[in-house]
Amino acid sequence: MIRTQISLSRWEYQRAKLAARQQGISLAEFLRRALRLMMPVAKGRPWMKYAGDIASGNPESSQKIDEWIYGQKD
């Protein structure tokens, strides 16, 4: 991960902090997600827009992804 610095108005900062708190995420994660929403998605891979945005709380969720998406596991 690359660390960077940005300048926000007091209003932008306060609104972003509040929105992050309401979603139960850090300000940094909130800003990363907001940035991803503004970036174009790779052609043919629209699902990548949501990569990393969903958390199940289950550490074994990657093993059950087919069941959750397709309703079955091959």
Residue pairs with C-beta under 8 A, 6 or more apart in sequence:
6 31
8 16
16 27
16 30
16 31
16 34
17 27
19 30
20 26
20 27
20 29
20 30
23 30
25 33
33 53
36 49
36 53
37 49
41 48
41 49
42 48
58 64
61 68
64 73
66 72
66 73
66 74
67 73
